[in-house]
Amino acid sequence: MNTFAERLKELRIEKGIPQRKFAPLIGYGQQTVSTWECGQNEPTASAIIACAKFFDVTTDYLLGLENDDGSKTRD
């Protein structure tokens, strides 16, 4: 199962946005985003929502509870 860290990094790279540019767009610092992507820290609910809105995905997708097609994961 993909973790939040993996999915966030994947989405950010697909959009071609470096951490230093992405972080302020959602109201956080680059170091904070880095800790999320490395799995060193977990984001708050409001941070997850901000990321989901930015990338136009569901929070369930970011959290690894939903697949690309919207179906629920089985893990």
VENTALIN-V203256 format. One line per field, one symbol per residue. phi: phi as a letter, one per 40 degrees, with the letter a starting at -180 (. if undefined). psi: psi as a letter, one per 20 degrees, with the letter a starting at -180 (. if undefined). A space follows every 10 residues. Layout:
# VENTALIN-V203256
phi = ???
psi = ???
This chain:
# VENTALIN-V203256
phi = .ccddccccc cccdcgbcdc ccdccbgbcc cccdccccgc abccdccccc cccdcfbccc cdcgcbcdcg cccbc
psi = pprggghggg ggghikpqgh hgghhjkrqh hghghghijh qpqrghhggg ggggilrqhh ghijiqrhji qqqi.
